[in-house]
Amino acid sequence: MLTSVMAKLGLGKLLIDRDRQCVFAGNQATELTPIEVGLLWQMARHPEKVMTREQLWRAVWGKEVKGPTRTLDTHIARLRRKIEGNGPWMIRAVPRRGYVLTSKTRASPTKHPSRRQTFHSDTAGHALRGGFNAWHKV
């Protein structure tokens, strides 16, 4: 079990060092802010599991979020820029749910066949591609 007194957390080739406020991907060290370390630490404790915005907020800031805020999204964006270029892990947004720290090999983009756009006629296809006003021209 992981406790808050732990100073290092390893996840494959990714090593998070709380004391030095950095993350190691292989031999390369990247400095992080305390907020970024907290976010990455929380997600690394639960890899491949979607963490809700509320769970991340409580874990890092220690309180409930009041109202809509883009603070978490901004910190996640900065953290992504720092870790995704040099390691095997990436942070993926899960719409309307939160964020997940996932392996780049698992996160390869594949399209599900049932999500393909299907047009029943050329007219409908042209109208959908042309936006709302295209329906009036058909």
ZIPECOR-V769866 format. One line per field, one symbol per residue. ss: DSSP state (H for helix, E for strand, L for the rest). phi: phi as a letter, one per 20 degrees, with the letter a starting at -180 (. if undefined). A space follows every 10 residues. Layout:
BEGIN
ss: ???
phi: ???
END
This chain:
BEGIN
ss: LLLLLLLEEE ELLEEEELLL LEEEELLEEE ELLHHHHHHH HHHHHLLLLL EEHHHHHHHH HLLLLLLLLL HHHHHHHHHH HHHLLLLLEE EEEELLLEEE EEELLLLLLL LLHHHLLLLL LHHHHHHHHH LLLHHHHL
phi: .ecfefdccd bmedcddffe lbcddmeedc fcfgffffff gffffcfmdf dfgffffffe embfednfbd gffffffffg gedffdcedb ddedgmcqcc ecffffeffc efffeffcde bffffffffe nfffffef
END
